[in-house]
């Protein structure tokens, strides 16, 4: 009988100790551009990659160093990726991105990061050397590299800890387990 009690405690401890059961909130895995990055080419797309699927209603805002909002033409969500298309390429400056996403478990995660843009104002290089392929559309140059996105390091705040639901389930499970053990020991003592 003691073997079963020990096995039950080991299983319960394993379930409660494993953070993957308790942490269903999505966290930011990477962005393009990255936090603190200085972009040297025209930029009109901002990409976010999260650890799990995000829901409709997730969004972000973009402001320049003066606090002025930059227009975002569209925000597309697909699985764990949020892609923002800007109405025009960003001029030289420092920008702050503030995002607010809704995780699969409906938990809201918000954070922000900054990046800089340093582009040449003249287009003399593209006019002088059209055969090098530098006359491409800026949006073609700015398409996110899917392989690079997979290798990015985690960014932003990672939500850690137990949700109230998991804590409640764990408490009920522990109380029930103690009750069953007490009942078994009492039953054995009566015999």
N, C-alpha and C positions, 0 to 999 in steps of 0.2 A: 504494500500500500504506500509506503514511503517513497518508493520509486516513482509512482504516479504523481505524488505531490511535488517532488523535486522536478520532474519533467514539466509539470504545469508552470512552476515558478520560472524555469529556464525559458520556456516559450513566452510567457508573459513579459519577462525582463527583455528578451530579444525584441519583441514587438515594440515595447515602450522605448527602448534605447535607440532603435533604428530611426535616424532623423528623416529618412525618405518618407516614412509614413506620416510624419507630423508636419512636414514642410512642403505644402503644395503650392505655395506662393511662387509666382514667376519672378525671376531676377534678371537683370540686364547682363547679357553675356558679352556684348560688344556693339560698337557703333561705327559708322563710317560717315563722317570723320570721327576719330577717336577723341576721348577727353584729353585736352591739352595739345592736340595735334595742330600743326600749321600747314594748311593746304596751299599748294603752289599753283593750282590750276582752277579754272572756272568751276564753281560748285553750285549745282541746282537740285541735288538729291541728297537727302539725309536718310540713313538706314539704321534701324535698330534690330538687334537679334536678342531674343529672350530665351530663358531656360525652358519655358513651356508655352503652350498655346495661350494667346491673349484674345480677349473678347472685343466685340463691337463696342464702340464708345471710347476706346483707347485713343489718346491724342497727344500732341505736343505743341509747344509754342516756341518761337524763335525771336530773340531780341538782340539788337546790336549793342555796342558799348555805351550808347547814349540812352538805352532803355526803350528805344523805339521798336515796336513790333514789326516783324518781317512777314509779308503775306505768304501763306502756304496754300498752293493751288489745290492739292489733294493729298489725302492720307489713305494709303491702301494697307489692309491687314490680310496676311495669309499665314495661317498656323502660328508660328512663333516669331514672325518678322513683321515689322511696321516700316513702311516706306513712305517718306514724305517728299512730294514734288513741289519745289518752290516755283513761284511765278516767273522768276528771272534769276540768273546767276548772281551770287553774292559778291559785292565789291570788297576791296581790302578793308579789313577790320577784325574786331574780336566779337564773337557771338556766344550767346548763352541759350542752350536748349533746355527747356523744362518739359518733362514728360509725365503723363499720368495714365497708367494702363490698368486694365481690369484683368486679373488672373483668371484661370479656369475655375478656381474656387470662389470667384466673385470678390476676392480681396483686392483692394486698390493699392497700387504701388506707385509712388511718385519720387522723383529725384531730378537733378539737373547736372549738366556738364557744360564746359566751355571749349571752344576751339577758335582758331584764327585763320583768316584767309589773306594771302599775299599774292595777288595776281598782277601781271604787267598790264598797264592800262592801254598800251598800244598793241596793235595786231600786226606790226611790221614783220615779225618772224613767220607768220602764217602766209602772208602775201609773198614774201621772198622765196619761200621753199614749199610750194604746193605739192611736190611729188613725194614728200616725206610722210604724208598722211596726217600732218598737223592741222589740216583744214577740216577735220572731222567736226561734226556737231558736238557742242559741249556735253550734251546729254549722253552721247555715246561714250565719251571719256569717263564720265562719272558713274557709269553703271557699276554697282557693287560686285566685287569679286567673291563668288560664293565660297571658293576654297579658302580665301583669306578670312572670311567671316567665321568659318568653322574653327580656325586656329587662334582666334582672338581671345585675349584673357578677359576674365570677368570684370565688368565695370559696374559702377553704381552701388546702391545699397542692396545687400542681400538680406532678405527677410529670414530671420532665424527664430526659432522658438516654437512652442506648442500653441496651437489654436485652442480656444475655449472648448470646442467640440471634442478634440482629441483628449484634453485634460478630463472632461466629463466622462468620456467612454473609459479612459484608464481608471478613473476613480471607481466607477461602477464595477469594472472588471476586478479590481483589487478587493473591493468589499465582497463581491460574490465569491471570489476565490477563498478569502478568509472564512466566509460563512460555510462554504462546502467543506473546507478542512476542519473547521470546528465541529460541524455535523458528523463527519466521518470519525473523528477522534472520540466524540461523545458516544457515537453508536458502538465503536469498538470497546469503549470502557464499560458500557452497559452489558455487553456479552460476557 
